[in-house]
Protein backbone atom coordinates (compact mmCIF):
# COMPACT_ATOMS: atom_id res chain seq x y z
CA UNK A 1 0.00 0.00 0.00
CA UNK A 2 1.48 3.35 -1.06
CA UNK A 3 1.45 6.41 1.21
CA UNK A 4 -0.84 8.58 -0.91
CA UNK A 5 -2.93 5.81 -2.30
CA UNK A 6 -6.62 6.49 -2.93
CA UNK A 7 -9.53 4.23 -3.74
CA UNK A 8 -12.87 5.09 -5.30
CA UNK A 9 -14.28 1.58 -5.14
CA UNK A 10 -17.97 1.52 -4.44
CA UNK A 11 -19.61 -1.21 -2.53
CA UNK A 12 -21.75 -2.09 0.46
CA UNK A 13 -20.72 -3.09 3.92
CA UNK A 14 -20.00 -6.82 4.29
CA UNK A 15 -22.91 -8.55 6.08
CA UNK A 16 -22.24 -10.01 9.49
CA UNK A 17 -22.51 -13.62 8.33
CA UNK A 18 -20.03 -13.20 5.47
CA UNK A 19 -16.29 -13.73 5.60
CA UNK A 20 -13.51 -12.15 3.56
CA UNK A 21 -12.81 -13.94 0.30
CA UNK A 22 -9.22 -14.60 1.36
CA UNK A 23 -7.29 -14.65 4.59
CA UNK A 24 -4.21 -13.26 2.90
CA UNK A 25 -3.67 -9.50 3.13
CA UNK A 26 -3.84 -7.72 -0.18
CA UNK A 27 -2.37 -4.38 -1.25
CA UNK A 28 -4.87 -1.61 -1.85
CA UNK A 29 -5.14 -0.95 -5.56
CA UNK A 30 -6.16 2.47 -6.91
CA UNK A 31 -9.46 2.65 -8.75
CA UNK A 32 -10.81 5.21 -11.11
CA UNK A 33 -13.42 7.61 -9.79
CA UNK A 34 -16.92 6.46 -10.50
CA UNK A 35 -19.46 9.14 -11.24
CA UNK A 36 -23.18 8.64 -11.71
CA UNK A 37 -24.22 6.37 -14.55
CA UNK A 38 -25.07 8.16 -17.76
CA UNK A 39 -28.47 7.61 -19.26
CA UNK A 40 -28.47 5.89 -22.64
CA UNK A 41 -29.29 8.38 -25.42
CA UNK A 42 -32.39 7.82 -27.47
CA UNK A 43 -32.26 8.20 -31.21
CA UNK A 44 -34.60 10.40 -33.10
CA UNK A 45 -35.32 7.57 -35.59
CA UNK A 46 -36.75 5.27 -32.93
CA UNK A 47 -40.24 4.12 -33.81
CA UNK A 48 -43.01 5.25 -31.46
CA UNK A 49 -44.30 2.64 -29.07
CA UNK A 50 -47.63 1.04 -29.78
CA UNK A 51 -50.29 0.66 -27.11
CA UNK A 52 -53.36 -1.49 -27.08
CA UNK A 53 -56.75 0.25 -27.43
CA UNK A 54 -59.94 -0.85 -25.75
CA UNK A 55 -60.97 -2.93 -28.74
CA UNK A 56 -57.77 -4.98 -28.50
CA UNK A 57 -56.13 -3.35 -31.49
CA UNK A 58 -53.00 -1.21 -31.58
CA UNK A 59 -52.46 2.48 -32.07
CA UNK A 60 -49.21 4.39 -32.55
CA UNK A 61 -48.08 7.64 -31.04
CA UNK A 62 -46.22 9.04 -28.02
CA UNK A 63 -48.94 11.09 -26.35
CA UNK A 64 -48.16 11.27 -22.60
CA UNK A 65 -50.49 9.65 -20.12
CA UNK A 66 -52.58 12.21 -18.25
CA UNK A 67 -51.67 10.92 -14.78
CA UNK A 68 -47.90 11.51 -15.18
CA UNK A 69 -46.94 14.40 -12.83
CA UNK A 70 -45.37 17.47 -14.36
CA UNK A 71 -41.74 18.14 -13.40
CA UNK A 72 -41.05 20.73 -10.72
CA UNK A 73 -39.94 24.15 -11.80
CA UNK A 74 -36.22 24.61 -11.38
CA UNK A 75 -36.75 27.57 -9.02
CA UNK A 76 -39.06 25.63 -6.69
CA UNK A 77 -37.62 23.65 -3.78
CA UNK A 78 -39.22 21.26 -1.34
CA UNK A 79 -39.75 22.73 2.10
CA UNK A 80 -37.72 20.07 3.93
CA UNK A 81 -34.77 20.64 1.60
CA UNK A 82 -35.06 24.40 2.04
CA UNK A 83 -34.81 23.93 5.81
CA UNK A 84 -31.90 21.50 5.44
CA UNK A 85 -30.08 23.95 3.16
CA UNK A 86 -30.35 26.52 5.94
CA UNK A 87 -28.16 24.28 8.09
CA UNK A 88 -30.55 23.90 11.04
CA UNK A 89 -31.22 20.16 10.67
CA UNK A 90 -31.42 17.27 8.21
CA UNK A 91 -34.32 16.73 5.81
CA UNK A 92 -35.64 13.88 7.93
CA UNK A 93 -35.70 16.05 11.05
CA UNK A 94 -37.25 18.86 9.02
CA UNK A 95 -40.17 16.57 8.14
CA UNK A 96 -40.80 16.03 11.87
CA UNK A 97 -40.83 19.79 12.51
CA UNK A 98 -43.18 20.35 9.57
CA UNK A 99 -45.63 17.69 10.77
CA UNK A 100 -45.52 19.22 14.25
CA UNK A 101 -46.66 22.60 12.90
CA UNK A 102 -43.42 24.42 13.72
CA UNK A 103 -42.83 25.74 10.19
CA UNK A 104 -44.54 28.69 8.54
CA UNK A 105 -44.36 29.90 4.94
CA UNK A 106 -45.45 33.51 4.36
CA UNK A 107 -47.03 33.52 7.82
CA UNK A 108 -49.10 30.35 7.36
CA UNK A 109 -48.40 27.08 9.18
CA UNK A 110 -47.46 24.33 6.70
CA UNK A 111 -47.87 20.66 7.65
CA UNK A 112 -48.06 19.27 4.11
CA UNK A 113 -45.29 16.85 3.17
CA UNK A 114 -43.73 17.76 -0.17
CA UNK A 115 -44.79 21.40 -0.02
CA UNK A 116 -42.73 23.49 -2.45
CA UNK A 117 -41.19 26.83 -1.59
CA UNK A 118 -41.14 29.43 -4.37
CA UNK A 119 -38.64 32.26 -4.88
CA UNK A 120 -39.50 35.13 -2.55
CA UNK A 121 -41.30 32.99 0.02
CA UNK A 122 -40.47 33.70 3.65
CA UNK A 123 -39.89 30.54 5.68
CA UNK A 124 -40.06 30.68 9.46
CA UNK A 125 -38.64 27.72 11.39
CA UNK A 126 -39.53 27.47 15.07
CA UNK A 127 -39.70 31.25 15.36
CA UNK A 128 -36.65 32.07 13.23
CA UNK A 129 -36.64 33.27 9.62
CA UNK A 130 -34.38 31.05 7.53
CA UNK A 131 -31.85 32.02 4.90
CA UNK A 132 -30.55 29.01 2.95
CA UNK A 133 -26.81 28.80 2.52
CA UNK A 134 -24.97 27.68 -0.56
CA UNK A 135 -23.54 24.20 -0.01
CA UNK A 136 -19.78 24.23 0.59
CA UNK A 137 -17.40 21.25 0.53
CA UNK A 138 -13.80 21.69 1.69
CA UNK A 139 -10.96 19.19 2.00
CA UNK A 140 -8.24 19.79 4.62
CA UNK A 141 -4.94 17.97 5.12
CA UNK A 142 -5.01 18.23 8.91
CA UNK A 143 -1.74 18.77 10.83
CA UNK A 144 -1.05 17.70 14.41
CA UNK A 145 -2.19 19.58 17.52
CA UNK A 146 -5.59 20.45 16.05
CA UNK A 147 -8.76 18.65 17.08
CA UNK A 148 -12.42 18.47 16.10
CA UNK A 149 -13.43 18.80 19.76
CA UNK A 150 -15.07 22.02 20.93
CA UNK A 151 -13.64 21.71 24.42
CA UNK A 152 -11.22 24.44 25.50
CA UNK A 153 -7.69 23.13 25.93
CA UNK A 154 -4.46 25.10 25.93
CA UNK A 155 -2.62 22.14 24.34
CA UNK A 156 -4.60 22.08 21.11
CA UNK A 157 -6.71 24.23 18.80
CA UNK A 158 -9.87 23.58 16.81
CA UNK A 159 -9.57 22.55 13.15
CA UNK A 160 -12.08 25.23 12.15
CA UNK A 161 -9.28 27.78 12.60
CA UNK A 162 -7.53 26.26 9.58
CA UNK A 163 -10.50 26.73 7.19
CA UNK A 164 -11.94 29.93 8.64
CA UNK A 165 -10.85 31.97 5.61
CA UNK A 166 -12.47 29.55 3.16
CA UNK A 167 -16.12 30.49 3.66
CA UNK A 168 -18.59 32.31 5.87
CA UNK A 169 -20.92 29.31 5.83
CA UNK A 170 -21.49 27.35 9.03
CA UNK A 171 -19.39 24.34 8.08
CA UNK A 172 -18.39 21.46 10.33
CA UNK A 173 -16.08 18.47 9.92
CA UNK A 174 -17.34 15.04 8.88
CA UNK A 175 -16.32 12.71 11.69
CA UNK A 176 -13.86 13.28 14.52
CA UNK A 177 -10.09 13.51 14.76
CA UNK A 178 -7.94 13.85 17.85
CA UNK A 179 -4.95 16.17 18.01
CA UNK A 180 -2.41 13.44 17.19
CA UNK A 181 -4.21 12.18 14.06
CA UNK A 182 -3.32 13.82 10.74
CA UNK A 183 -4.60 13.62 7.21
CA UNK A 184 -7.77 14.17 5.24
CA UNK A 185 -10.79 15.81 6.83
CA UNK A 186 -13.87 17.01 4.92
CA UNK A 187 -15.86 20.07 6.01
CA UNK A 188 -19.35 20.97 4.81
CA UNK A 189 -22.62 22.65 5.74
CA UNK A 190 -24.51 19.84 3.99
CA UNK A 191 -26.23 18.22 6.97
CA UNK A 192 -27.47 15.30 4.87
CA UNK A 193 -23.91 14.39 3.89
CA UNK A 194 -22.64 14.74 7.46
CA UNK A 195 -25.37 12.38 8.64
CA UNK A 196 -24.67 9.93 5.82
CA UNK A 197 -20.99 9.52 6.73
CA UNK A 198 -21.83 9.17 10.43
CA UNK A 199 -23.95 6.06 9.86
CA UNK A 200 -22.30 2.79 10.96
CA UNK A 201 -23.22 1.01 7.71
CA UNK A 202 -22.01 3.70 5.30
CA UNK A 203 -20.09 2.25 2.37
CA UNK A 204 -17.12 4.47 1.56
CA UNK A 205 -13.57 3.29 2.28
CA UNK A 206 -10.89 5.19 4.18
CA UNK A 207 -7.17 4.38 4.09
CA UNK A 208 -4.91 5.03 7.07
CA UNK A 209 -1.14 4.87 7.44
CA UNK A 210 -0.43 3.72 10.98
CA UNK A 211 2.94 3.93 12.76
CA UNK A 212 3.46 1.37 15.55
CA UNK A 213 5.97 1.24 18.40
CA UNK A 214 7.35 -2.08 17.09
CA UNK A 215 7.27 -4.26 13.99
CA UNK A 216 3.89 -5.81 13.25
CA UNK A 217 4.25 -9.59 13.26
CA UNK A 218 3.09 -11.25 10.07
CA UNK A 219 0.83 -13.63 12.00
CA UNK A 220 -0.85 -10.62 13.65
CA UNK A 221 -1.25 -8.94 10.28
CA UNK A 222 -2.98 -12.08 8.97
CA UNK A 223 -5.29 -12.23 11.99
CA UNK A 224 -6.28 -8.58 11.57
CA UNK A 225 -6.98 -9.17 7.88
CA UNK A 226 -9.70 -11.70 8.80
CA UNK A 227 -11.46 -9.26 11.12
CA UNK A 228 -11.28 -8.12 14.73
CA UNK A 229 -13.81 -8.29 17.58
CA UNK A 230 -13.97 -5.04 19.56
CA UNK A 231 -16.34 -4.62 22.51
CA UNK A 232 -18.36 -7.60 21.34
CA UNK A 233 -18.77 -6.31 17.78
CA UNK A 234 -17.13 -7.92 14.77
CA UNK A 235 -15.22 -5.46 12.60
CA UNK A 236 -14.13 -6.53 9.13
CA UNK A 237 -10.98 -5.05 7.63
CA UNK A 238 -11.04 -4.40 3.88
CA UNK A 239 -7.27 -4.54 3.48
CA UNK A 240 -4.10 -4.39 5.56
CA UNK A 241 -0.47 -4.47 4.42
CA UNK A 242 3.04 -3.27 5.18
CA UNK A 243 3.96 0.03 3.55
CA UNK A 244 6.20 -0.58 0.55
CA UNK A 245 9.79 0.51 1.17
CA UNK A 246 9.18 1.29 4.86
CA UNK A 247 9.89 -0.49 8.13
CA UNK A 248 7.34 -3.04 9.32
CA UNK A 249 6.19 -0.54 11.89
CA UNK A 250 4.47 1.32 9.02
CA UNK A 251 1.12 -0.28 8.20
CA UNK A 252 -1.56 0.52 5.65
CA UNK A 253 -5.13 -0.12 6.80
CA UNK A 254 -8.32 0.19 4.75
CA UNK A 255 -11.65 0.40 6.60
CA UNK A 256 -15.21 1.55 5.99
CA UNK A 257 -15.46 3.37 9.30
CA UNK A 258 -14.37 6.98 9.67
CA UNK A 259 -13.95 6.55 13.43
CA UNK A 260 -10.23 6.96 14.08
CA UNK A 261 -10.61 5.47 17.56
CA UNK A 262 -11.35 2.11 15.91
CA UNK A 263 -8.01 2.22 14.06
CA UNK A 264 -6.15 2.69 17.33
CA UNK A 265 -8.21 0.01 19.11
CA UNK A 266 -7.43 -2.64 16.46
CA UNK A 267 -3.69 -2.55 17.10
CA UNK A 268 -3.98 -2.03 20.83
CA UNK A 269 -6.00 -5.26 21.02
CA UNK A 270 -2.85 -7.02 19.71
CA UNK A 271 -0.62 -5.27 22.29
CA UNK A 272 0.86 -2.61 19.97
CA UNK A 273 1.09 1.08 20.82
CA UNK A 274 0.00 3.41 18.02
CA UNK A 275 2.40 6.33 17.58
CA UNK A 276 0.84 8.01 14.53
CA UNK A 277 -2.30 7.77 12.39
CA UNK A 278 -2.48 9.53 9.03
CA UNK A 279 -5.63 9.33 6.89
CA UNK A 280 -4.33 9.27 3.33
CA UNK A 281 -7.65 8.60 1.56
CA UNK A 282 -11.25 9.48 2.36
CA UNK A 283 -13.99 8.05 0.12
CA UNK A 284 -11.74 8.32 -2.94
CA UNK A 285 -10.26 11.73 -2.06
CA UNK A 286 -6.47 11.79 -1.68
CA UNK A 287 -3.78 14.18 -0.43
CA UNK A 288 -2.36 14.73 -3.93
CA UNK A 289 -1.16 18.35 -4.31
CA UNK A 290 -2.47 19.20 -0.84
CA UNK A 291 0.37 19.88 1.63
CA UNK A 292 -0.12 19.44 5.36
CA UNK A 293 -2.19 22.28 6.84
CA UNK A 294 -3.63 23.34 3.46
CA UNK A 295 -7.21 23.10 2.22
CA UNK A 296 -9.08 23.27 -1.09
CA UNK A 297 -12.67 23.22 -2.35
CA UNK A 298 -13.92 19.96 -3.80
CA UNK A 299 -14.65 19.82 -7.52
CA UNK A 300 -18.18 19.23 -8.81
CA UNK A 301 -17.24 15.68 -9.79
CA UNK A 302 -15.79 14.96 -6.35
CA UNK A 303 -19.01 16.19 -4.73
CA UNK A 304 -21.05 13.92 -7.00
CA UNK A 305 -18.79 11.00 -6.08
CA UNK A 306 -19.25 11.64 -2.36
CA UNK A 307 -23.02 11.74 -2.74
CA UNK A 308 -23.03 8.45 -4.62
CA UNK A 309 -20.66 6.30 -2.53
C-alpha positions in Angstrom: 0.0 0.0 0.0 1.5 3.4 -1.1 1.5 6.4 1.2 -0.8 8.6 -0.9 -2.9 5.8 -2.3 -6.6 6.5 -2.9 -9.5 4.2 -3.7 -12.9 5.1 -5.3 -14.3 1.6 -5.1 -18.0 1.5 -4.4 -19.6 -1.2 -2.5 -21.7 -2.1 0.5 -20.7 -3.1 3.9 -20.0 -6.8 4.3 -22.9 -8.5 6.1 -22.2 -10.0 9.5 -22.5 -13.6 8.3 -20.0 -13.2 5.5 -16.3 -13.7 5.6 -13.5 -12.2 3.6 -12.8 -13.9 0.3 -9.2 -14.6 1.4 -7.3 -14.7 4.6 -4.2 -13.3 2.9 -3.7 -9.5 3.1 -3.8 -7.7 -0.2 -2.4 -4.4 -1.2 -4.9 -1.6 -1.9 -5.1 -0.9 -5.6 -6.2 2.5 -6.9 -9.5 2.7 -8.7 -10.8 5.2 -11.1 -13.4 7.6 -9.8 -16.9 6.5 -10.5 -19.5 9.1 -11.2 -23.2 8.6 -11.7 -24.2 6.4 -14.6 -25.1 8.2 -17.8 -28.5 7.6 -19.3 -28.5 5.9 -22.6 -29.3 8.4 -25.4 -32.4 7.8 -27.5 -32.3 8.2 -31.2 -34.6 10.4 -33.1 -35.3 7.6 -35.6 -36.7 5.3 -32.9 -40.2 4.1 -33.8 -43.0 5.2 -31.5 -44.3 2.6 -29.1 -47.6 1.0 -29.8 -50.3 0.7 -27.1 -53.4 -1.5 -27.1 -56.7 0.2 -27.4 -59.9 -0.8 -25.7 -61.0 -2.9 -28.7 -57.8 -5.0 -28.5 -56.1 -3.3 -31.5 -53.0 -1.2 -31.6 -52.5 2.5 -32.1 -49.2 4.4 -32.5 -48.1 7.6 -31.0 -46.2 9.0 -28.0 -48.9 11.1 -26.3 -48.2 11.3 -22.6 -50.5 9.7 -20.1 -52.6 12.2 -18.2 -51.7 10.9 -14.8 -47.9 11.5 -15.2 -46.9 14.4 -12.8 -45.4 17.5 -14.4 -41.7 18.1 -13.4 -41.1 20.7 -10.7 -39.9 24.1 -11.8 -36.2 24.6 -11.4 -36.7 27.6 -9.0 -39.1 25.6 -6.7 -37.6 23.7 -3.8 -39.2 21.3 -1.3 -39.7 22.7 2.1 -37.7 20.1 3.9 -34.8 20.6 1.6 -35.1 24.4 2.0 -34.8 23.9 5.8 -31.9 21.5 5.4 -30.1 24.0 3.2 -30.3 26.5 5.9 -28.2 24.3 8.1 -30.5 23.9 11.0 -31.2 20.2 10.7 -31.4 17.3 8.2 -34.3 16.7 5.8 -35.6 13.9 7.9 -35.7 16.0 11.1 -37.2 18.9 9.0 -40.2 16.6 8.1 -40.8 16.0 11.9 -40.8 19.8 12.5 -43.2 20.3 9.6 -45.6 17.7 10.8 -45.5 19.2 14.2 -46.7 22.6 12.9 -43.4 24.4 13.7 -42.8 25.7 10.2 -44.5 28.7 8.5 -44.4 29.9 4.9 -45.4 33.5 4.4 -47.0 33.5 7.8 -49.1 30.3 7.4 -48.4 27.1 9.2 -47.5 24.3 6.7 -47.9 20.7 7.6 -48.1 19.3 4.1 -45.3 16.8 3.2 -43.7 17.8 -0.2 -44.8 21.4 0.0 -42.7 23.5 -2.5 -41.2 26.8 -1.6 -41.1 29.4 -4.4 -38.6 32.3 -4.9 -39.5 35.1 -2.6 -41.3 33.0 0.0 -40.5 33.7 3.7 -39.9 30.5 5.7 -40.1 30.7 9.5 -38.6 27.7 11.4 -39.5 27.5 15.1 -39.7 31.3 15.4 -36.6 32.1 13.2 -36.6 33.3 9.6 -34.4 31.0 7.5 -31.9 32.0 4.9 -30.6 29.0 2.9 -26.8 28.8 2.5 -25.0 27.7 -0.6 -23.5 24.2 0.0 -19.8 24.2 0.6 -17.4 21.2 0.5 -13.8 21.7 1.7 -11.0 19.2 2.0 -8.2 19.8 4.6 -4.9 18.0 5.1 -5.0 18.2 8.9 -1.7 18.8 10.8 -1.0 17.7 14.4 -2.2 19.6 17.5 -5.6 20.5 16.1 -8.8 18.6 17.1 -12.4 18.5 16.1 -13.4 18.8 19.8 -15.1 22.0 20.9 -13.6 21.7 24.4 -11.2 24.4 25.5 -7.7 23.1 25.9 -4.5 25.1 25.9 -2.6 22.1 24.3 -4.6 22.1 21.1 -6.7 24.2 18.8 -9.9 23.6 16.8 -9.6 22.5 13.1 -12.1 25.2 12.1 -9.3 27.8 12.6 -7.5 26.3 9.6 -10.5 26.7 7.2 -11.9 29.9 8.6 -10.8 32.0 5.6 -12.5 29.6 3.2 -16.1 30.5 3.7 -18.6 32.3 5.9 -20.9 29.3 5.8 -21.5 27.4 9.0 -19.4 24.3 8.1 -18.4 21.5 10.3 -16.1 18.5 9.9 -17.3 15.0 8.9 -16.3 12.7 11.7 -13.9 13.3 14.5 -10.1 13.5 14.8 -7.9 13.8 17.9 -5.0 16.2 18.0 -2.4 13.4 17.2 -4.2 12.2 14.1 -3.3 13.8 10.7 -4.6 13.6 7.2 -7.8 14.2 5.2 -10.8 15.8 6.8 -13.9 17.0 4.9 -15.9 20.1 6.0 -19.3 21.0 4.8 -22.6 22.7 5.7 -24.5 19.8 4.0 -26.2 18.2 7.0 -27.5 15.3 4.9 -23.9 14.4 3.9 -22.6 14.7 7.5 -25.4 12.4 8.6 -24.7 9.9 5.8 -21.0 9.5 6.7 -21.8 9.2 10.4 -24.0 6.1 9.9 -22.3 2.8 11.0 -23.2 1.0 7.7 -22.0 3.7 5.3 -20.1 2.2 2.4 -17.1 4.5 1.6 -13.6 3.3 2.3 -10.9 5.2 4.2 -7.2 4.4 4.1 -4.9 5.0 7.1 -1.1 4.9 7.4 -0.4 3.7 11.0 2.9 3.9 12.8 3.5 1.4 15.6 6.0 1.2 18.4 7.4 -2.1 17.1 7.3 -4.3 14.0 3.9 -5.8 13.3 4.2 -9.6 13.3 3.1 -11.2 10.1 0.8 -13.6 12.0 -0.9 -10.6 13.6 -1.2 -8.9 10.3 -3.0 -12.1 9.0 -5.3 -12.2 12.0 -6.3 -8.6 11.6 -7.0 -9.2 7.9 -9.7 -11.7 8.8 -11.5 -9.3 11.1 -11.3 -8.1 14.7 -13.8 -8.3 17.6 -14.0 -5.0 19.6 -16.3 -4.6 22.5 -18.4 -7.6 21.3 -18.8 -6.3 17.8 -17.1 -7.9 14.8 -15.2 -5.5 12.6 -14.1 -6.5 9.1 -11.0 -5.1 7.6 -11.0 -4.4 3.9 -7.3 -4.5 3.5 -4.1 -4.4 5.6 -0.5 -4.5 4.4 3.0 -3.3 5.2 4.0 0.0 3.6 6.2 -0.6 0.5 9.8 0.5 1.2 9.2 1.3 4.9 9.9 -0.5 8.1 7.3 -3.0 9.3 6.2 -0.5 11.9 4.5 1.3 9.0 1.1 -0.3 8.2 -1.6 0.5 5.6 -5.1 -0.1 6.8 -8.3 0.2 4.8 -11.6 0.4 6.6 -15.2 1.6 6.0 -15.5 3.4 9.3 -14.4 7.0 9.7 -13.9 6.6 13.4 -10.2 7.0 14.1 -10.6 5.5 17.6 -11.4 2.1 15.9 -8.0 2.2 14.1 -6.1 2.7 17.3 -8.2 0.0 19.1 -7.4 -2.6 16.5 -3.7 -2.6 17.1 -4.0 -2.0 20.8 -6.0 -5.3 21.0 -2.9 -7.0 19.7 -0.6 -5.3 22.3 0.9 -2.6 20.0 1.1 1.1 20.8 0.0 3.4 18.0 2.4 6.3 17.6 0.8 8.0 14.5 -2.3 7.8 12.4 -2.5 9.5 9.0 -5.6 9.3 6.9 -4.3 9.3 3.3 -7.6 8.6 1.6 -11.3 9.5 2.4 -14.0 8.0 0.1 -11.7 8.3 -2.9 -10.3 11.7 -2.1 -6.5 11.8 -1.7 -3.8 14.2 -0.4 -2.4 14.7 -3.9 -1.2 18.3 -4.3 -2.5 19.2 -0.8 0.4 19.9 1.6 -0.1 19.4 5.4 -2.2 22.3 6.8 -3.6 23.3 3.5 -7.2 23.1 2.2 -9.1 23.3 -1.1 -12.7 23.2 -2.3 -13.9 20.0 -3.8 -14.6 19.8 -7.5 -18.2 19.2 -8.8 -17.2 15.7 -9.8 -15.8 15.0 -6.3 -19.0 16.2 -4.7 -21.0 13.9 -7.0 -18.8 11.0 -6.1 -19.2 11.6 -2.4 -23.0 11.7 -2.7 -23.0 8.4 -4.6 -20.7 6.3 -2.5 
